[in-house]
Amino acid sequence: MELTKLYWSRTPGKFVNKKTGEDVNFDNGYVFNGTVREWYETLVETIIDACNTVHRRDEFGGPWAAKVCPDITCILMCSVLYKLDTGKFEHVYMGDKNEMKVFDLGIGRVSNITVFEDKELREDVIVGRLVEEEQLITNTDVSPTLVAKRTFKHVATVHVLDMPTM
């Protein structure tokens, strides 16, 4: 499956083509006159666009999720669509089989997208679906048990341009 890639600039008023990341210059002299918080709302819109693009193309089921770095977490928390999560997920497995990380709970939700903070991620928003898989757990002292396991399936990336370097 092909990954959807979109772009967004963190610099307020710097418009980029969301499909290529190239600067957009308006010939009519349009200038963004909103607040930084209003500009950050456009990141949420771009993430939702990525979800909608994947849904139209693949119609792959499962709840939406996004992995973000701490700086992007801060930006998303400024959104009017952000809601603090009360920890509905017990465990979510992310990464390939060699580098599996377990996230105990999402930090919040933006629209219908559960947000997970990944301190190792630098600037991209990794959008995915939470796929529920059944796994048979065998233990010597009890009978085998069927457990539902949620795994993050990467389906889109929003590249955040103009992030400050550390």
C-alpha positions, -999 to 999 in steps of 0.1 A, spaced: 0 0 0 13 34 -10 18 59 19 1 93 16 25 122 21 14 157 29 33 188 39 27 217 63 48 247 74 51 256 111 59 292 102 27 312 105 17 326 71 41 305 51 18 286 27 31 254 11 16 231 -14 4 203 8 12 177 -18 47 188 -27 60 210 1 69 238 -23 63 274 -12 31 290 -25 33 326 -36 0 344 -40 0 369 -69 -28 389 -54 -7 397 -23 -27 376 2 -12 377 37 -22 356 67 -34 380 94 -45 355 120 -30 344 152 -4 317 157 -31 295 173 -53 299 142 -23 289 120 -18 258 141 -54 248 134 -42 243 98 -20 215 109 -51 197 123 -68 203 90 -38 188 71 -38 157 94 -76 153 88 -69 157 50 -44 128 52 -69 106 70 -96 114 44 -73 108 15 -64 73 28 -100 65 36 -111 74 0 -83 54 -15 -82 23 7 -113 23 28 -91 4 53 -109 1 87 -99 7 122 -97 38 144 -73 66 134 -42 74 154 -12 97 150 23 95 165 39 129 171 70 145 186 67 166 218 68 199 198 39 188 177 20 176 208 22 212 221 9 225 187 -20 201 187 -29 209 223 -36 245 211 -63 232 188 -100 238 197 -105 202 185 -80 187 210 -94 168 239 -74 152 267 -76 114 266 -86 94 296 -65 64 285 -89 41 267 -62 20 252 -44 -4 274 -15 -11 250 -8 -1 214 21 -17 196 40 5 171 69 -1 149 81 -31 129 87 -65 144 123 -57 153 116 -24 170 83 -28 187 74 0 212 44 -3 235 24 29 242 3 25 273 -22 52 264 -29 80 240 -23 116 253 -54 130 237 -76 132 207 -79 156 178 -113 151 161 -115 113 159 -77 108 159 -60 94 190 -26 111 195 4 93 208 36 112 218 68 96 206 98 113 221 122 98 195 102 113 166 115 147 154 92 166 130 67 144 112 32 134 121 28 97 114 -8 89 107 -21 54 110 -49 30 118 -52 9 150 -56 -26 138 -71 -51 162 -55 -85 160 -63 -115 181 -33 -132 197 -33 -165 215 -15 -163 248 -3 -196 262 8 -199 298 18 -230 317 -3 -224 348 -36 -214 330 -54 -224 299 -46 -206 266 -63 -172 263 -73 -152 232 -63 -116 237 -70 -86 214 -39 -66 206 -40 -32 189 -12 -25 164 -4 8 147 -4 5 109 14 35 93 -7 48 63 3 85 59 29 110 69 25 148 73 59 164 70 62 195 92 85 220 76 104 248 93 107 231 127 134 247 149 166 227 151 179 217 185 
